[in-house]
C-alpha cells in the first residue's frame, strides 16, 4: 500500500521526500559497503596467498630436513668407507620412497650440488627455478590445458659435507586459486545481503521519521475557515516546529480576518435596522393621512422595499451571529422532533398556501450529533423555500432517515445550471426573482452543512415536480 502510494505520488509529478531521502542515504551507504567489501576481499586474498606461500615454503623445508636427516642416518649406518655416489643413490631411493610410500601428490625435484638426483614423475618437464618463490606456466598438450605453477626452491648443506642439498617444491596455482575463491566466497557471500538489510533498515527509519510530518500535514489539512484551531506545538520535533508555528500564525491571521468580516456585517446590519424601522413607521403614518390611490401605490412599493431590506438585514444578522459563534457545540438531537418543530413554526404559511404535507420517516426518532441552533436554521430555510416556491395547494414532501433528509416541492424547480450556484450568497435564479427573497438563505444552509461535515445536493425530483434538496449526513456521498 505504502509503496503504491509512493509510486502514485511520484508519477503525479510531485517528488517524494521519502524516496529522495532513501536514495540519498542508500547511495553513499552502498558505495561504502562496496569499497569496504572490495578492500576486505583484496586484503583477505593477499593474506590467504601469504598463508599458502608459507605452507609451500614449510613443506619444502620439512622435506629438505627429512631428506637431510635420512641421508645422515644412512651415512652413519653404512660404513664410513661408503662413497658419495652410494649415498646419493640412497637419497634417490629415499626420495622415490617418499613419493610412492606416502602416495602423495607432492611434486618436487631434488639436487645434490649441481646434479639432479630425483624429480617427481609429474614434474619432469618443469623448468629449473631460482631460489625462493617462482611462477611459471606449463604449456598444455593436446589433452591437457596449460597450467600455472608456483615453485619454492630452498638449499641446505648435507650434514657430513658442504655439498648443497637442494629442493624445488611445486604447487598447482589453479588449485590454490580455487581454494582461495571458495574460502572468500564462504566468508564474504553474506555481504551480498547487506544492501538489502540496509535498504530495509533505511526504509523503516525514513518512514518513522516521516510519520511526524504526516501527522502535521493531516492536522493542517483538517483546518478550514470553520476550524481555525491552532496546531499544538507541544511534542513536535524541533525541525517541524517552525512550520507548525508559521501555520499557526497564518491561522491566527485568517481568524482575525474572518472575525473582522463578521463584525463588519453585524455592525452594518445593526446600523441599517434603525433607518428601515423609521422608514416603515413613516410609511404607516403617511398611509393613515392619505387615501389618494397614487400615493398609496408609492407607499406599497416603499413598504415592499423596506420589507425586503428588513429581511435582508435579518438574514445578514443571522449569518453574522452564527458564524461568530466561537464554539459549535454538538449535542445529541432527535431530527424527527426538530423537523416537526419547524413545521409547527411554519404552519401559518403552510395553511395560507393550502399545502399538503407528506412527512415520511423511518421510525419516530432519528438521533444525530449536531449544533441545535444552526441545524434548526438549516431545516427552517429549506422548508421556508419549499413552501415559498411551492405551487398553491401543492404538496410539501419530507423524507427522513438515518442517512438523509429530503425536502421536495411542486414548485418551478431549479435548473441544472443553477444547482450549485443557488448556494452562493445573493444568488437568485431568474425564474424565481419575482418572489420575495434575499439569496442568502441557502448560503446559510451550506455553511451549516459544512460545519457538520454533511453534504447537500439538488437532485432531480423524485416525488414532486419542483426542487428536491437532499442533505446527506455522511460527507462521503457522491
Ligand atoms: P431566497 O429564497 O431568499 O431567494 P435562498 O438562498 O434561500 O434565497 O435561495 C436562493 C435561490 O435558490 C432562490 O432565489 C431560488 O431562485 C432558488 N431556490 C431555492 N429554493 C428553491 C425551491 N424550493 N424551488 C425553486 N427555487 C429555489
Boltz pocket constraint, residues with backbone or C-beta under 6 A from the ligand:
constraints:
  - pocket:
      binder: B
      contacts: [[A, 381], [A, 382], [A, 385], [A, 386], [A, 389], [A, 409], [A, 411], [A, 412], [A, 413], [A, 414], [A, 422], [A, 424], [A, 427], [A, 428], [A, 429], [A, 430], [A, 432], [A, 433], [A, 436], [A, 437], [A, 438], [A, 439], [A, 440], [A, 441], [A, 442], [A, 443], [A, 466], [A, 467]]
      max_distance: 6.0
